[in-house]
Amino acid sequence: MLENILVTGGAGFIGANFIPYFIMSNPNFKVINVDKLTYAGDLKNLTEVENEERYEFVQGDICNRTFIEELFTKYQFKGVIHFAAESHVDNSISGPEAFIKTNVNGTFTLLDITRNVWMESPFNYKEAFKGCRFHHISTDEVYGTLGKTGLFKETTPYAPNSPYSASKASSDLIVRSYYHTYGLNVVTTNCSNNYGPKQHDEKLIPTIIRKALSKEPIPIYGDGLNIRDWLYVLDHCKGIDLVYKNGVAGETYNIGGRNERNNLYIVNTICEILDEKKPLEEGSYAQFITFVKDRPGHDRRYAIDATKIEKELGWKADENFETGIIKTIDWYLTKYDKGL
């Protein structure tokens, strides 16, 4: 018999890569995808599963308690994988309220309903829901910024520097509290910067590709030397699947690609690949690189120590940045050729 699992925010970038992977890898589950379909969610990202019997989409807001309670009553979820979040740092600077509402209040609403449905009392699961798990997806940005050396570990103190990262840090701590106070079976994963197919056009790598192909200025903040640890999205999905099934309750697992690259390297690499795949009549796409004023609170460097998930759960990234970026560019070339 199929078990119903709730995936929130599954029409967004990471969720829309995760759902097809999870359905293919887990034949005993049916995924119910709940997404508000804000600007960042797009059902075109899920065309490969839209006719799949073990997939169902429901539009709605995780902050709507009545709506979520009705879903739990209807589907009797045996698991929750929670992606839904406002995630664009620039938007959190200009309009932080939406980030607090969705990332903090939305996560609380999901947790509280999950606890009420699954549990008789603290540390006492109802018989029908024993072993059911709530998996919270978070970010390395909760840890703040690094100097030239060092890595974020699961034990690194939280030091968020933007309204976005502060809202995610807050949600992480609420998830933690539901484990320690109520005994809810939770796990949290904090990932480094994802890239790959289906990412929203506003993010760095799609923006570079799109602007280059349009022969428009490619905006790079500050001096371009901000460093991120880049993780190919399918590698992240494999890590999420592993932690959901095999992670230890109450634990946090950092998922990172061990691919530290600065933004100058990213933009120049993409321009070089585009020069080969779709050459200009003259010159290089690099001529469109334009430095713009740095954004407020722009963290200098992120890098994750993924030792825990590698050693305890046997996860490893299959892609390095140089292999993953070619797959990514090929996907976007197809997308933009179609005028999508």
N, C-alpha and C positions, 0 to 999 in steps of 0.2 A: 504494500500500500504506500502511495506517495505521501511524503511529509511536506507540508506547506512551509515555506520560508519567506519572510518579509525582507525585501531589499529596498532600502530607501534611496532616492536620488539615482536610480538606475538608468536614467536617460542622460545623465551627465557623462563627462569624459571617462573617468575611471570605472564608474558603474556600468556603463554601456560596453566597456571591454570585458568587465568581470562576468556579467550575466551570461553571454554566450559561452565563455570558457567554463563557468560553473555548471551550466546545464549539460554541456557535453561531457564533463568529467564526473558528474554526480547523477546517475540515472534514477535515483530513488527520491529526488527532491522535485517539487514544483516551486518555481519562483514567482512570487507576486511582487511586482515592481510598482512602488508608489513614488510618484514624482509630481511636483507642482508645475513643472514645465515653465519655469521662468526662462529668461533669455539663455541660460546656460544649459538647459535641457532640451533635447531634440530627439523625437522618436525615429527620425531617419537613422540615428545611430544604432537602432535595434532591428533593422529590417531582416537580419538573418535569423531572428527568433520570433518574429511577429506571428507566424503561423504554427509555432511549436506548441504542442498540447501541454507541455510542462512549463509554460510561461503565460503570465497574464499581466496586463498593465491596468493600473487604476490611477487616475489623476486626483491629486489632493495634497493638502498641506499638513506636514507633520506637527505643526503647532495647533492644529484643530483637534482638540481632545476627543470630542464626540465622534468625529470621522475615524480616528485611529481606533477608538474603542469598538466601533462597529465593525471595522476590518478584523480585529482580533476575535470578535464573536463569530463572524462569518467563516473565517479561514482557520481558526485555531492554530496559529503559527507555532511551529516547533523550533524556530530560530529567527534571529534578526541580524542582518548585516547592514550597518548604518553608514551610508555614504553621504546622505543629503546634507549639504552645507553651502553657505555662501563662501566663496573661496578666492575672490580676486582682490589682492592687496590694495591696488589703486582705488577700487570701488569702496573698500572699507575705510579709506582715508577721507573720501568725499561724502560717504553716507554710511556711517558705522551702525546706525540703528538696526538695519536689516540683518546685520551679522550677529548682533546680540540676540535678536528675536529668533532667527533660525538655528544658529549654532548652539546657543545656550538653552533658550526656552524649548526649542524643538527637541533637542536631545533629552532634556528633563521629561518632557511629555511622553516620549517613547519609553524611557526607562521606567517611569512611574506606572504606566499602563502595563508594561511587560511584567513588572513585579506583581501587580494586583491580579493579573490573569494567571501567572505561572505559580504563585506562591501562596500557601496557607498563612504563613507567618514568617518572620525573619529566620533564615537558614532552614526553612521547611518547605520544600517544593511539593506541589500537588502531584499525585501519582502519575497523572497523564502527561506531565511536563518535566519529569525528572531527566536531567541531562541536557535540557534546552539551554541555549547560549545566546548571549547578546554580544555581538562583535562591533566595536566602535572604531571607525577609520579616522585617523588623525594625521598630523603633519609634523615634520621636524622643526617647523617655525616656532613651535611652542618653547623651544630651548633657547631662543634668542640668536645671538651671533657668536661666531668663533674668531679667534685671532688667526695667525698664519699657520698654527699647528693645532693639533687636538681633534677629537671626534666627539659627536654627540653619542652618549650611551643612554641606556634606559634609566640610569641613575643620575643623569645630568639634571641639575635644578632647573625648573622652569623660569624663563625670563623673557616673555613675549614682548615684542617691540612695536607691533601694529595692532589696530583694533581687530583685524582678522585673526592674528595669532593669539591675541588675548582671549577672543571668543572661543577658539579651539582649545586653548589651555583650560579655560573654565569648564568646557564640556568634558574634557578628559578627567578633571578632578571630580565632577559629578558622577561620572561612570565609576571611578575608583570608589567613591563613597557608597555606592549601591552594592558593591562587593563587600566592603568592610562592615557596613551597617546592617544590610539585609541578607547577605549571602547570595546575592544574584550572581549567576555564572556569567561573568563578563571577561572579555579580553579586549585589549586595545593595541592597534598597530599605528606607529608613527613612521610615515614614509618621507623619503627625500623627493626632490622635484621630479614629477613624472613627465614623460613625453611619449608621443606615438600617435597612431590614428585616432580620429574622433575628438581631438582636443579643440576647445573653443577658439575661434579665430583671434580673440583678444590676447591670448597667452603668447609668451615670448617667441617660441619656435614657429608656430603658425604665422605670427605677425611678420617675422623675418622672411619666411617663404612667400607670403602673400604680397608684402610690400616690394620685394625683389622682383617678382613676376610682373607686378604692375608698374615697375620702374619708378617707384615712389621712394622718398626718403625712408630708410630703415632706422627707426629710433632706438638708440642705445643709451641707457641712463649713465650719467656721470662719466667716469673714465673707462667704463666697460670691464673693469677688473673684479667686479663682484663674482664670487665663486659659488657654484651650486654643485651638489652631488646628483647626477642625472640618472634616473631609473626608468628603463623602458616599461611601458604600462603593462604589458603582458607578464613580465617578470613580477611586477607588483601583484597582479591578479593571482599568480601562482602562490605567492607568499600569503596572501589573504586567505586563500583556500586552505593552505596548510595550517595556519594559526586557528582558523575557525574550527577545523576538525581535530587538531592535535595539540593546540596550545594549552598551557596550564591556566586554570581559572584564576582570575585576579591579576594576571601578569600582563606586562607590556612588552611588545616586540618591535624593535626598530628595523625597518626594511629600507636598505640603501643599495645603490648600484656600484659603489666604490669607483665612481666615474666623476671625479672632481674636474670641472672645466669652468673657466671664466667666460663671461659673456662675449668678450672679443673673440675667443677661440670658437665659440658657438657660431657667431655670425659669419666669421671668415670661413669656417668649415662648410656651412650651408651654402655660402656664395660660391665656393670652389666646386661643390657637387653640382650646383645648378649650372655653373659654367660648362660642365661636361654634359649634363643631361639635357639642357635647354639653352644652348649658347646664344648670347646676344650677337647682333650683327657686328658690333665692335665693343671692345672693352669687357670689363668684368662686372658682375653684380655688386662687387665690393664698392664700386664707385657710389652706390646709393647709401652706404653706411653714414649715419648722421648722429652725432652726439647731442643729447638733450639734457636739460637740467635734471639732476638727480631727484628722486622722489624722497619725501620726508621719511626718516626712520628706516632707510634702506640698509638691511643687514648686509655685512660685508662678505661673510663666508658661512656656508652650511656644509657639513659633512657628517655622515652617519657611520657608526660602528655597527655593522650587521652581524657581529660574531655570535650573538645569542641565538638568533633564528637559524643561522648557518649550522651551529654546533648542536643545538637542541632539537631542531626540527628537520635538518638536512636540506634547507633551502639554499639555492645559489642562483645568481642572475645568469641567464643564458646569453644575454646581449651585453656587449660593451657599447660605449657611446658611438664608436665609429661604425659598428654594424647596425645598431638600432636607428641611427639618424638616416641612413640610406633607405631603410624600410619606411621610415616616417615621411621622408621627402617624396618617395614614390607614391605613397597614399595621397598626399596633398596635391601632387601634380595631377593625378587622376581626378581628384575632387574639383580642382579649379579648372581643369580642362572641360569638365561637364558643366561649369558655370554654377556650381552649388554654393 
